Amino acid sequence: MSFQSNFLSLLVALFAVFASLYLINPTPKFLNNFTYLSLTTLSPSNIYLAKPLTCNLSRNHHHRPHKKHPDSGNDDSICDDFPPGIPPPNTNTTSYLCVDRKGCCNFTTVQAAVNAVPDFSVKRTIIWINSGIYYEKVMVPRTKPNITFQGQGYSSTAIAWNDTAKSANGTFSSGSVQVFASSFIAKNISFMNLAPIPSPGAEGAQAVAIRISGDQSEFRGCGFFGAQDTLHDDKGRHYFKDCYIQGSIDFIFGNARSLYENCEIVSIANPVPVGQKSINGAVTAHGRVTMDENTGFAFVNSTIGGNGRIWLGRAWRPYSRVVFAFTTMSDIIAPEGWNDFNDPSRDQTIFYGEYSCSGPGASTGLRASYVLKLNDTQALPFLNISFIDGDQWLEAYK
């Protein structure tokens, strides 16, 4: 794909990000994080967001390249606004690496920093990523566990690419970021796929923002932006807290065992005209294959809004398992709520449950016959970190 196409895709995606957030909340914190949006036109790898208000401005930085600003003609350093004390000194248990697009760090790309992490290190490596859009495809291999991506806010720091199932020879390979290592953590950063938004049923248009295939992965304050198949929650135990997840069709899919807590889920499916009953999106597509697999998605204290007329989930595999609890649902949720992938034989094996949800989309009066209205005992296993054995591995419990 040409640079012009890439650049256009970026502009469209950024517009969708701002528009969707504004529609959900007229004064979102996202819009308050920037003094202005600056896009360079040199190459896709130089596209970044500039001067977030959340940045700790200081001239007291050390060991930074003193680079003359290319547009000023004077000696002002483009690193003068770099936060002090970054990266922190290494400790016995933690190593630090630093990424900055402008060259004010050890590395200018996230992948270069990942590559520098020693294989099978038992220390945690925190990769501090400065504000900006890092236009690159990133892969964290199985040989590099215990890595943390530390961004500066999900509205300030992002990793973005634009592969599709067609361009990457398969949906599973289309992710802008692919994580195969265990014990991966991401904080305050967004993962984006900038491919054009597809129409329902379009072939080869699936476009993953991140694929998570390692066990014991944790995401806090992160954003996930895409359309069809945004978040590939592939396998392993995962925890999502205070995250923003955007998409249109099956935009949280996979066969992991994951807890989503206090997350904002936003559909960008096209609005459906009044009086029409067509469905043009789905939040989840869980892929449990057999009853013996201890996998599933649990959403707790979350919200669902946006556009379209969508299902909460559809049964990608015959034993698909998803639960929504204490979740506020807008009227974009279709009354039947769920879909068996148009395979009635799956009605006897899927596990779709709702518990103490609210909002106009949470009414269970017209739900499909196989949907479970969970009682207290049935819901309890899905309501906290015990669902993912989180007390054994989450950072807060170590």
C-alpha positions, 0 to 999 in steps of 0.5 A, a space after each residue: 500500500 502506498 504512503 498516500 493510502 497509509 496517510 489517508 487511512 491514518 487520518 480517517 482512523 484518527 477522525 473516527 477515534 475523536 468522533 467516537 469519543 466525542 459522541 460517547 462523552 461531549 467533553 472526553 478527557 481524550 480531547 483535553 490531552 492535546 494542545 494541537 495535533 501535529 502530523 508530519 508528511 515525511 514518511 509513515 514512520 514519522 507520523 506522531 502526536 505532538 506536545 500533549 498537555 500531560 507531558 511534564 515539561 522540563 529542561 532538566 534532562 540528562 544524557 539526551 541528544 541535543 538536536 537542533 529543531 529542524 524548523 527553528 534554525 536556532 539551538 533549541 533542542 527538540 528534547 528540551 521538553 523531555 521528562 526528567 529522570 527517564 529512563 530510571 536507573 535499573 534495579 535488581 529486579 527491573 530494567 528500563 528502556 526508553 523509546 522516543 520518535 524524535 531520538 531523545 531516548 535509547 530507541 526510536 522504535 518500539 520493536 528495536 527496544 523489544 529486540 534489545 531485551 535479553 531472551 528469557 530474562 527473569 527481570 521485568 523490563 519496562 519499555 517507557 514509550 514517549 507520547 506519539 503514534 509509532 507507525 510500526 508492526 511490533 512482535 513480542 516473541 515467546 522468548 521475551 517474557 516479563 516486558 511492560 509497555 509503559 505509555 503516557 496515556 491511551 490518548 497520547 501514545 499509540 502503536 499503529 499499523 494497517 494490515 488486514 487478513 488479506 495483506 497479512 495472509 490471515 486474520 491471526 497475522 494481521 495484528 499491529 502488535 502481536 504478543 506471544 510472550 507470557 507475563 506481558 503488561 501494557 499501561 496507558 497506551 493504545 493499539 490501533 489498526 488503521 485499515 479501512 472500516 469494512 462492510 459486514 461480510 467483506 472478505 479479507 478485511 479483518 484487521 486486528 489491533 493486537 493479538 495476545 497469545 501469551 499467558 498472564 497478560 495485563 492491560 491497564 488504562 489502554 485503548 484498542 482501536 479498529 473495526 472488525 476483529 480489533 482485539 484478538 484475545 487469543 489464548 491464556 489468562 488476561 486482565 483488562 482494567 479501565 480500558 477503551 475498546 472500539 470496533 464493529 464486528 466481533 471486535 473482542 474475539 478469541 479463546 482466552 480466559 479474560 476478565 474485563 473490568 471497568 471497560 468502555 466498549 464502543 461500537 462504530 458500526 453504521 447507524 441503523 435507520 429507525 424501523 429497520 431490524 438489521 444487525 451490523 455488528 457484534 461485541 464478542 466472538 468467543 472460540 471455546 471448542 469443547 466443554 473441557 476448556 476453561 476459557 471465556 470472557 467476563 465483563 464486569 462494571 463496564 459500559 457498551 455504547 456507540 452506533 449500530 444494532 449489534 449483538 453482545 456476542 455470537 458463537 464463533 465456536 460451539 462452546 462459546 462462553 461470555 458473561 456480562 455483569 453489572 454492565 450498562 448497555 445502550 439501546 444499540 443492543 438488539 433485543 435478542 442479545 446474542 447469536 448462535 452463529 446461525 447454528 441451532 445445534 450450538 444452543 445446547 452447548 454455548 454459555 451466554 449469561 447476564 447478571 444485574 445489567 442495566 440500561 435500555 439494551 439490558 432488557 432480557 424479556 426478548 433474549 434468545 432462549 439459550 441466554 442465561 439470566 444468572 443468579 447470584 451463585 451462577 454469576 459469582 465465579 465470573 465477578 472478580 480476579 479469581 476467574 483468571 487466577 489473578 491473585 497468583 500472577 497479577 502485578 498488584 499481588 506479587 
